[in-house]
């Protein structure tokens, strides 16, 4: 089961709103190589891992990625506070704003809502671990 | 004997003439080679002072420079063994024989037993080695003793591991192999024929060496310096408004991930207990470790919630 601690793993204190940046960073929230995909990937793959070490490792990494999801969500929230009309049209945030306002919604920067086609869980440990390597390299 | 000043030639050498003493250096007759000094007096030095031997052939004491006449020649022997050339180390305070020193850099002038010592390059230069087949390796592990010239010569991080023959090492991190077609394997220790396994990644098993302080760990994103590999060599701008609690929790969490794959690493377990004590509040990161000296990391053991168990078991 899941336990929640009321603190961010890494502090987020953004003093200057920047909707143009938010329009790009949103991909780290709900894009194909973002934290939501990462956590679902690890939490899904752990069931078919052959040994306790891997089950434990993927569980813990998946949980940590949910913590990262929270960090990115906090960043989006802080980047989109107190927006003026001018802010919206600059940098391409207006398209997101039309559908979601200043809410946080899992989508990619190109406007594709989060989908599991960006991750894979094949039930074979070697394949899954290679997929994880590729995914984290993409995230970097 | 007359006591009068002698004249020097252009090179600073006394013009030899007979029948008088050099009042400055006390050399007599043919013994004065240098004007006003104890330097090249071939009578040799005793305690930095020229002797006043009146021999026709004397060994030179090269220990003094013209500007340091009172400098003591520490190792300047009264006479030099026949057949040895004598040179000064550049600081001109010591004499050495051929087999001494001759090394460059900071460790210059260390005494070595024979010419096969030293001769290595870089920071570890001048370490004593048993024979010429030692050292000769490049990079950080230079100067490790090797059994023969076929050792070392491997590339990458595991360079300079001792290997039995030249067919050892190669792409797959220095695993011993019998023929050149072996290695390139992804799995540790496996021998293969030709390119039987392609596309298998080889990852080196992580060992616990150093860890960052918790504050640095949270800032760089990892507890382990060897995993700190910033993209394009650049670190993102770092914020330093995290709390001690966040730092300790992050360090403990990263160590959990290590303990999941190294559950019996006693050093890691001890470090985990220290990090847990560092955190002010209990947190998910620091739970799941029993107290007691022998308690190991049991998080990865036992059945997981999704595994089938008949009711009542």
Interface residues (C-beta under 8 A of the other chain):
Chain A: X1 X3 X5 X7 X8 X9 X10 X11 X13 X46 X47 X51 X52 X53 X55 X56 X57 X60 X61 X64 X126 X130 X133 X140
Chain B: X200 X201 X218 X231 X239 X241 X242 X243 X245 X246 X249 X250 X253 X256 X257 X260 X261 X263 X283 X284 X299 X300 X301 X302 X304 X305 X306
